Amino acid sequence: MTGTNWAGNLTYSATELHEPRSIDELIDLVAGTPRLRALGSRHSFNAIADTDAAQVSVAGLPVLVDVDESARTVTVSAGLRYGELVERLDLQGWALPNLASLPHISIAGAVATGTHGSGDRNGSLARAVAAVEMVRADGTLHQVRRGDADFDGSVVSLGRLGIVTSIALDVVPTFEARQDIFEHLPWAEVEDHFDEITSAAYSVSMFTDWSDTGPHQVWLKSRSDQPAPTELFGATPAEDEVHPLPGISAEFTTQQLGRSGPWWDRLPHFRLGYTPSDGDELQTEYLVPRTHALEAIAAVRALAPQVQPLLLVSEIRTIAGDDLWLSPAHSTDCIALHFTWRLDVPAVTAFLPTLDDALAPLGARPHWGKVFETTPERLLAAYPRLPEFRDLVDKADPDGKLANELTESWLRSS
């Protein structure tokens, strides 16, 4: 065994963990190892990175942060965490278009699972990918770039097409941002003004326990060169810094109360040096086509008596669509419904089919790195490009060297 995932709900079954220090060493490892799975920052809550064979981490490869100003991209080593990249990038005058809620996750892992931040006009972290370099199962080094025939199928790849070594990301000129927190937003205002609320800032997150009173916090992250929000449909401006979870110190969160600061210290919710969220938790997330946003919220509110005993907090966000085959935001703008559960594996697992029953009819797509229970038919309906992705996998890894039980079950859905 090679340890546990971040939350501690999963003990990996891998027999060994390899940590190569060079691309050549990685190529030799992949070519000479019968079965192998990539392991990132261990922030997945399901067995996507697990195997009963060997795991490999690319975190020890040489650090690469190479800005191409003419192309407006930065090529980075795949095992780098976002929190380890952002200040290096900022010092060169550039920024990423968006970040996830925590900077602790590896770039390759976040991209491979379709992880995202928030914002009506902001795509997932994978949408910023301009190129991917990987070591294929046969030990050959392979690169795919935006515009290539297989690019859209090769970005959110579930670790099945190769061991990723570097990723080129789109960048924008660096900027400052601010966070303003509003409290106690009634559900009636969410229903009547959903579009106005989610467009009130560059990035918007609503936190709720699904009680009848509505979201207890709304985090508005605005670029400092744009007007600051002053009101939000009757919600109250927070007078003190807050944590999304009641009773947890706000020292773990990025600065609030309208103080401007660098983009990398405002777009995430949590600081790199602290435990994000609660720590002892499980997570589930569904992305639903934005056209069904209010129906999805209503469906979860109807389940509140079942949800609340299991829940630490939920977050509602919006994400712009993309063209990536296995992205949860493929081909449509989305609303994301995120559930941070108490670390009660049996109870949460028992409830997950009920949640899927409520959201699947609305076209909901589960996040690949979090816990969910669905049927093969529903997964194929949610991700209709799965058969084409399976064809890519069969070409890149015909012997299933990079397969594991969980990803095989997903591909068998197609």
Summary of the structure (lengths in Angstrom):
residues: 414
radius of gyration: 20.4
end to end distance: 31.0
largest distance: 62.2
contacts: 1480
relative contact order: 0.15
helix: 28%
strand: 26%
